[in-house]
Amino acid sequence: MSRLYVVATPIGNLGDITFRAVETLKAVSLVACEDTRRTLKLLTHFDIRVRMISLRSANEKAAACKVVAVLREGQDAAYVSDAGTPALSDPGAALVRVVTDAGFEAVPIPGVSAFTSLLSVAGALDKTVVFEGFLSPKASRRKRRVGELMAGNAGFVVYESPFRIIKLLEDIADFDNARYVCVGREMTKLHEEFVRGDAETVRRTLVQAGEPRGEFAVYVSAFVPGKA
């Protein structure tokens, strides 16, 4: 039976792709992706020629039906997000549900994830870490959700844009500036940077560096030394 391969791709450094990912993308008949232009650059780099379709939040149902049609023809397909492991803050989860409901198997081709990459160097001491993904761009909703996350007994990771990272750190500091925070910027890329400390310290460091640039991943610990 044909399969959908859910393929992790690099979050920056193309050298992070796995041999299995390359071989899988070479073997399938169709690659569904968020942005065909971005994925084309990846495929071209590894000399992979395959038909692509765009699958994003605006057209996920129609595109998922096209993927299922290919599987029903007995051909394998793959899904890749713009970067990292699919189905984390992208339409991949909806595609997997449609494909598996249609009776086909979804097979993970694991690799890079910004979530796990950040945690691996964050010094996370929490027993439980919640992955929140992207917060609402609306200030009131974002702050309310940050408060809910910080009221829990788990650390958490969120993704944030350069336009809202400073405000996010201000919100975290307002709720509890004793929490340990680790911010990863442009992970695996040329200007990769990690800033650690309490939220206010991290905020000041980013502000002093000038206008924030790049993509950010933020880890906030629930563990406060000396606090029961």
C-alpha positions as CSV (number, residue, x, y, z in Angstrom):
1,M,0.0,0.0,0.0
2,S,1.2,3.5,-0.8
3,R,2.3,5.8,2.0
4,L,2.6,9.4,3.0
5,Y,6.1,10.2,4.3
6,V,6.2,13.1,6.8
7,V,9.8,14.4,6.3
8,A,11.7,16.6,8.6
9,T,13.9,19.2,6.8
10,P,16.7,21.5,8.0
11,I,15.7,24.6,10.0
12,G,18.7,26.5,8.5
13,N,21.8,24.5,7.9
14,L,21.2,22.3,4.9
15,G,23.8,19.9,6.2
16,D,21.4,18.8,8.9
17,I,19.1,16.9,6.5
18,T,19.3,13.1,6.9
19,F,20.3,10.6,4.3
20,R,16.9,8.9,4.7
21,A,15.1,12.2,4.1
22,V,17.0,12.8,0.8
23,E,16.4,9.2,-0.4
24,T,12.7,9.5,0.5
25,L,12.2,12.7,-1.3
26,K,13.9,11.3,-4.4
27,A,11.6,8.2,-4.3
28,V,8.1,9.7,-3.9
29,S,5.9,10.9,-6.8
30,L,4.6,14.0,-5.0
31,V,5.8,16.4,-2.4
32,A,3.2,18.6,-0.6
33,C,4.7,21.6,1.1
34,E,3.8,24.9,2.6
35,D,5.8,27.1,0.2
36,T,6.8,25.6,-3.2
37,R,9.4,28.2,-3.8
38,R,11.2,27.6,-0.5
39,T,11.0,23.8,-0.9
40,L,12.2,24.0,-4.5
41,K,15.5,25.6,-3.2
42,L,15.9,22.6,-0.9
43,L,15.1,20.0,-3.6
44,T,17.4,21.7,-6.1
45,H,20.3,21.8,-3.7
46,F,20.1,18.0,-3.4
47,D,19.3,17.5,-7.1
48,I,15.8,16.2,-6.4
49,R,13.2,16.5,-9.2
50,V,9.7,15.7,-8.2
51,R,6.2,17.2,-8.6
52,M,5.1,19.6,-5.8
53,I,1.9,21.0,-4.6
54,S,1.3,23.8,-2.1
55,L,-0.5,22.7,1.1
56,R,-1.0,25.5,3.6
57,S,-3.7,26.6,6.0
58,A,-5.7,28.4,3.3
59,N,-6.1,25.3,1.1
60,E,-5.3,22.3,3.4
61,K,-8.5,20.4,2.7
62,A,-8.3,20.6,-1.1
63,A,-4.6,19.9,-1.2
64,A,-5.0,16.9,1.2
65,C,-7.6,15.5,-1.2
66,K,-5.0,15.7,-4.0
67,V,-2.5,13.9,-1.8
68,V,-5.0,11.1,-1.1
69,A,-5.8,10.8,-4.8
70,V,-2.1,10.2,-5.5
71,L,-2.0,7.5,-2.8
72,R,-5.0,5.8,-4.2
73,E,-3.2,5.6,-7.5
74,G,-0.6,3.5,-5.7
75,Q,2.1,6.2,-5.6
76,D,3.9,7.4,-2.5
77,A,3.8,11.0,-1.4
78,A,5.7,13.2,1.1
79,Y,4.9,16.3,3.1
80,V,7.5,18.8,4.3
81,S,7.0,22.1,6.2
82,D,9.0,25.2,5.5
83,A,11.6,24.1,8.0
84,G,12.0,21.4,10.7
85,T,9.7,18.6,11.7
86,P,6.2,18.8,10.1
87,A,2.9,18.9,12.0
88,L,4.2,21.3,14.7
89,S,2.6,24.6,14.0
90,D,1.8,23.9,10.4
91,P,-0.9,22.1,8.3
92,G,0.9,18.8,8.5
93,A,-1.3,17.5,11.3
94,A,-4.5,18.0,9.3
95,L,-3.0,16.2,6.3
96,V,-2.0,13.2,8.4
97,R,-5.5,13.0,9.8
98,V,-7.0,13.0,6.3
99,V,-4.6,10.5,5.0
100,T,-4.9,8.0,7.9
101,D,-8.7,8.4,7.9
102,A,-8.6,7.4,4.2
103,G,-6.9,4.2,5.2
104,F,-3.3,5.0,4.3
105,E,-0.2,4.9,6.5
106,A,1.7,8.0,7.6
107,V,5.4,7.3,8.1
108,P,7.7,9.7,10.0
109,I,11.1,10.5,8.6
110,P,12.6,12.2,11.7
111,G,15.1,14.9,11.8
112,V,15.6,18.5,12.9
113,S,13.1,20.4,15.1
114,A,13.5,23.9,16.5
115,F,11.7,22.7,19.7
116,T,14.1,19.8,20.5
117,S,17.2,21.8,19.2
118,L,16.4,24.6,21.7
119,L,15.7,22.2,24.6
120,S,19.0,20.3,23.9
121,V,21.0,23.4,24.9
122,A,18.6,25.2,27.2
123,G,19.6,23.4,30.4
124,A,15.9,22.5,30.9
125,L,15.4,21.0,34.4
126,D,11.6,20.6,34.1
127,K,10.1,17.1,34.2
128,T,7.4,18.3,31.8
129,V,7.8,20.8,28.9
130,V,4.8,22.1,27.0
131,F,5.2,22.9,23.3
132,E,2.9,25.9,22.5
133,G,4.2,26.9,19.1
134,F,3.2,30.4,17.9
135,L,1.2,32.6,20.3
136,S,-1.6,34.9,19.1
137,P,-0.3,38.1,17.5
138,K,-2.9,40.0,19.4
139,A,-1.4,41.4,22.6
140,S,-4.2,40.7,25.0
141,R,-4.6,37.1,23.9
142,R,-0.9,36.5,23.9
143,K,-0.5,37.9,27.4
144,R,-3.4,35.9,28.7
145,R,-2.0,32.7,27.3
146,V,1.5,33.4,28.7
147,G,-0.1,33.8,32.1
148,E,-1.9,30.5,31.7
149,L,1.3,28.7,30.7
150,M,3.3,30.2,33.6
151,A,0.6,29.3,36.1
152,G,1.1,25.6,35.2
153,N,3.7,23.2,36.6
154,A,5.6,22.7,33.4
155,G,8.2,24.6,31.4
156,F,7.1,25.6,27.9
157,V,8.5,26.5,24.5
158,V,7.0,29.1,22.1
159,Y,8.1,30.4,18.7
160,E,8.1,34.1,18.1
161,S,8.8,36.6,15.4
162,P,11.4,39.5,15.6
163,F,8.5,41.9,15.8
164,R,7.0,40.6,19.0
165,I,10.0,39.0,20.9
166,I,10.7,42.0,23.1
167,K,7.1,42.3,24.1
168,L,6.9,38.6,24.9
169,L,9.8,38.9,27.2
170,E,8.2,41.9,28.9
171,D,5.1,39.8,29.5
172,I,7.1,37.0,31.0
173,A,9.0,39.3,33.3
174,D,5.7,40.9,34.4
175,F,4.3,37.5,35.5
176,D,7.5,36.1,37.1
177,N,11.0,37.4,36.4
178,A,12.5,34.7,38.6
179,R,12.0,32.1,35.8
180,Y,15.0,30.9,33.8
181,V,14.6,31.7,30.1
182,C,16.6,30.6,27.1
183,V,16.1,32.2,23.8
184,G,17.5,30.7,20.6
185,R,17.8,32.9,17.5
186,E,18.5,31.8,14.0
187,M,19.4,28.3,15.2
188,T,21.8,26.3,13.0
189,K,22.3,29.4,10.7
190,L,25.3,31.7,10.4
191,H,24.2,34.1,13.0
192,E,22.9,31.5,15.5
193,E,22.7,32.9,19.1
194,F,21.5,31.8,22.5
195,V,20.7,34.2,25.3
196,R,20.1,32.9,28.8
197,G,18.9,34.4,32.1
198,D,15.8,35.9,33.6
199,A,13.3,37.5,31.1
200,E,14.4,41.0,31.8
201,T,18.1,40.2,31.4
202,V,17.4,38.5,28.1
203,R,15.2,41.4,27.0
204,R,18.0,44.0,27.7
205,T,20.6,41.9,25.9
206,L,18.4,41.7,22.8
207,V,17.6,45.4,22.9
208,Q,21.2,46.4,23.3
209,A,22.1,44.3,20.2
210,G,19.8,46.5,18.1
211,E,16.6,45.7,16.2
212,P,15.8,42.0,16.6
213,R,16.2,39.9,13.4
214,G,15.5,36.3,12.5
215,E,13.3,33.7,14.0
216,F,13.1,33.0,17.7
217,A,12.4,30.0,19.9
218,V,11.9,30.7,23.6
219,Y,12.1,28.3,26.5
220,V,10.7,29.3,29.9
221,S,11.3,27.0,32.9
222,A,8.8,26.3,35.6
223,F,11.7,25.4,37.9
224,V,12.8,28.1,40.2
225,P,15.8,27.2,42.4
226,G,14.9,27.4,46.1
227,K,11.2,27.6,45.5
228,A,9.0,24.7,46.6
